[in-house]
């Protein structure tokens, strides 16, 4: 198995495990205070779960890509770092009770902007490699 595929599968598995733990915490919060505002925590849970599935999907793209192993691995690390940045952004917003990260220019917004800056080149590299493989 190629290194980029291993990186993405590992990152995806960790993200899903973290989402599972966040889901347990979300359930605990809801049991103690069913009417509590947990929207930010629910969003964080869902985003981390989606990031995990995204990395699993992109592991297939990495296996199909026709780039050098080093470039594919760099792309995989950019994607994993972007997912981690997204996680930090969502959790930061939830901890601070941020309702509108754009309006409040939160720390979570900066993490989410970093996510975009990391994901775009990582996905772009894999996309180019997949197109080359066609």
C-alpha positions as a LaTeX table, in Angstrom:
\begin{tabular}{lrrr}
\hline
Residue & $x$ (\AA) & $y$ (\AA) & $z$ (\AA) \\
\hline
Unk1 & 0.00 & 0.00 & 0.00 \\
Unk2 & 1.34 & 3.41 & $-0.97$ \\
Unk3 & 2.38 & 5.87 & 1.77 \\
Unk4 & $-0.21$ & 8.49 & 0.75 \\
Unk5 & $-2.98$ & 5.91 & 1.01 \\
Unk6 & $-1.78$ & 4.88 & 4.48 \\
Unk7 & $-1.63$ & 8.53 & 5.60 \\
Unk8 & $-5.18$ & 9.23 & 4.42 \\
Unk9 & $-6.64$ & 6.02 & 5.84 \\
Unk10 & $-4.95$ & 6.67 & 9.18 \\
Unk11 & $-6.16$ & 10.28 & 9.22 \\
Unk12 & $-9.69$ & 9.20 & 8.30 \\
Unk13 & $-9.77$ & 6.52 & 10.98 \\
Unk14 & $-8.56$ & 8.97 & 13.62 \\
Unk15 & $-11.15$ & 11.54 & 12.52 \\
Unk16 & $-13.97$ & 9.01 & 12.77 \\
Unk17 & $-12.75$ & 7.89 & 16.20 \\
Unk18 & $-12.66$ & 11.53 & 17.35 \\
Unk19 & $-16.16$ & 12.09 & 15.92 \\
Unk20 & $-17.35$ & 9.04 & 17.86 \\
Unk21 & $-15.94$ & 10.44 & 21.10 \\
Unk22 & $-17.51$ & 13.81 & 20.33 \\
Unk23 & $-20.82$ & 12.04 & 19.73 \\
Unk24 & $-20.62$ & 10.41 & 23.16 \\
Unk25 & $-19.92$ & 13.82 & 24.70 \\
Unk26 & $-22.77$ & 15.36 & 22.73 \\
Unk27 & $-25.14$ & 12.67 & 24.03 \\
Unk28 & $-23.94$ & 13.30 & 27.59 \\
Unk29 & $-24.58$ & 17.02 & 27.21 \\
Unk30 & $-28.07$ & 16.39 & 25.86 \\
Unk31 & $-28.97$ & 13.99 & 28.69 \\
Unk32 & $-27.98$ & 16.49 & 31.36 \\
Unk33 & $-29.71$ & 19.44 & 29.72 \\
Unk34 & $-31.95$ & 18.33 & 26.84 \\
Unk35 & $-32.85$ & 21.92 & 25.99 \\
Unk36 & $-29.24$ & 23.09 & 26.04 \\
Unk37 & $-27.89$ & 24.81 & 22.99 \\
Unk38 & $-25.57$ & 22.22 & 21.46 \\
Unk39 & $-25.69$ & 23.30 & 17.83 \\
Unk40 & $-21.97$ & 24.23 & 17.72 \\
Unk41 & $-21.00$ & 20.85 & 19.21 \\
Unk42 & $-23.28$ & 19.03 & 16.79 \\
Unk43 & $-21.69$ & 20.92 & 13.90 \\
Unk44 & $-18.21$ & 20.03 & 15.16 \\
Unk45 & $-19.19$ & 16.36 & 15.44 \\
Unk46 & $-20.63$ & 16.29 & 11.91 \\
Unk47 & $-17.71$ & 18.17 & 10.34 \\
Unk48 & $-15.12$ & 15.84 & 11.87 \\
Unk49 & $-17.14$ & 12.83 & 10.71 \\
Unk50 & $-17.34$ & 14.23 & 7.17 \\
Unk51 & $-13.60$ & 14.94 & 7.17 \\
Unk52 & $-12.97$ & 11.29 & 8.04 \\
Unk53 & $-15.09$ & 10.06 & 5.16 \\
Unk54 & $-13.45$ & 12.60 & 2.86 \\
Unk55 & $-10.02$ & 11.20 & 3.71 \\
Unk56 & $-11.23$ & 7.64 & 3.07 \\
Unk57 & $-12.52$ & 8.71 & $-0.33$ \\
Unk58 & $-9.36$ & 10.56 & $-1.18$ \\
Unk59 & $-7.32$ & 7.48 & $-0.27$ \\
Unk60 & $-8.86$ & 5.90 & $-3.37$ \\
Unk61 & $-7.79$ & 8.92 & $-5.41$ \\
Unk62 & $-4.26$ & 8.60 & $-4.01$ \\
Unk63 & $-4.13$ & 4.95 & $-5.01$ \\
Unk64 & $-5.14$ & 5.88 & $-8.55$ \\
Unk65 & $-2.92$ & 8.97 & $-8.87$ \\
Unk66 & 0.06 & 8.98 & $-11.22$ \\
Unk67 & 2.26 & 11.35 & $-9.24$ \\
Unk68 & 5.52 & 10.59 & $-7.48$ \\
Unk69 & 5.18 & 8.98 & $-4.06$ \\
Unk70 & 6.72 & 12.04 & $-2.45$ \\
Unk71 & 4.24 & 14.41 & $-4.08$ \\
Unk72 & 1.31 & 12.14 & $-3.24$ \\
Unk73 & 2.50 & 11.91 & 0.38 \\
Unk74 & 2.83 & 15.69 & 0.57 \\
Unk75 & $-0.73$ & 16.00 & $-0.74$ \\
Unk76 & $-1.97$ & 13.48 & 1.83 \\
Unk77 & $-0.26$ & 15.37 & 4.68 \\
Unk78 & $-1.77$ & 18.66 & 3.46 \\
Unk79 & $-5.22$ & 17.05 & 3.50 \\
Unk80 & $-4.74$ & 15.56 & 6.98 \\
Unk81 & $-3.42$ & 18.90 & 8.27 \\
Unk82 & $-6.42$ & 20.65 & 6.73 \\
Unk83 & $-8.79$ & 18.22 & 8.42 \\
Unk84 & $-7.03$ & 18.76 & 11.75 \\
Unk85 & $-7.30$ & 22.51 & 11.29 \\
Unk86 & $-11.01$ & 22.14 & 10.59 \\
Unk87 & $-11.43$ & 20.10 & 13.77 \\
Unk88 & $-9.61$ & 22.75 & 15.80 \\
Unk89 & $-11.71$ & 25.49 & 14.24 \\
Unk90 & $-15.02$ & 23.78 & 14.97 \\
Unk91 & $-14.08$ & 22.86 & 18.53 \\
Unk92 & $-12.73$ & 26.36 & 19.16 \\
Unk93 & $-16.03$ & 27.87 & 18.01 \\
Unk94 & $-18.00$ & 25.41 & 20.15 \\
Unk95 & $-15.94$ & 26.07 & 23.29 \\
Unk96 & $-16.26$ & 29.82 & 22.85 \\
Unk97 & $-19.96$ & 29.64 & 21.97 \\
Unk98 & $-19.40$ & 31.38 & 18.64 \\
Unk99 & $-22.67$ & 31.68 & 16.74 \\
Unk100 & $-21.24$ & 33.37 & 13.64 \\
Unk101 & $-17.54$ & 32.82 & 13.08 \\
Unk102 & $-17.49$ & 35.30 & 10.18 \\
Unk103 & $-19.29$ & 38.04 & 12.05 \\
Unk104 & $-17.25$ & 37.53 & 15.20 \\
Unk105 & $-13.89$ & 36.96 & 13.44 \\
Unk106 & $-13.24$ & 34.05 & 15.78 \\
Unk107 & $-10.14$ & 31.95 & 16.28 \\
Unk108 & $-12.19$ & 29.12 & 14.77 \\
Unk109 & $-12.57$ & 31.16 & 11.58 \\
Unk110 & $-8.79$ & 31.46 & 11.29 \\
Unk111 & $-8.40$ & 27.69 & 11.72 \\
Unk112 & $-11.08$ & 27.12 & 9.07 \\
Unk113 & $-9.36$ & 29.55 & 6.69 \\
Unk114 & $-6.13$ & 27.62 & 7.22 \\
Unk115 & $-8.05$ & 24.44 & 6.40 \\
Unk116 & $-9.00$ & 25.84 & 3.01 \\
Unk117 & $-5.41$ & 26.90 & 2.33 \\
Unk118 & $-4.17$ & 23.37 & 3.13 \\
Unk119 & $-6.91$ & 21.34 & 1.47 \\
Unk120 & $-6.90$ & 23.15 & $-1.87$ \\
Unk121 & $-3.35$ & 22.25 & $-2.90$ \\
Unk122 & $-3.59$ & 18.74 & $-1.41$ \\
Unk123 & $-6.77$ & 17.90 & $-3.28$ \\
Unk124 & $-5.47$ & 19.67 & $-6.38$ \\
Unk125 & $-2.36$ & 17.49 & $-6.46$ \\
Unk126 & $-4.44$ & 14.33 & $-6.17$ \\
Unk127 & $-6.91$ & 15.58 & $-8.77$ \\
Unk128 & $-4.09$ & 16.23 & $-11.24$ \\
Unk129 & $-2.67$ & 12.75 & $-10.54$ \\
Unk130 & $-6.05$ & 11.10 & $-11.06$ \\
Unk131 & $-6.66$ & 12.99 & $-14.32$ \\
Unk132 & $-3.21$ & 11.90 & $-15.52$ \\
Unk133 & $-4.15$ & 8.30 & $-14.74$ \\
Unk134 & $-7.24$ & 8.38 & $-16.97$ \\
\hline
\end{tabular}
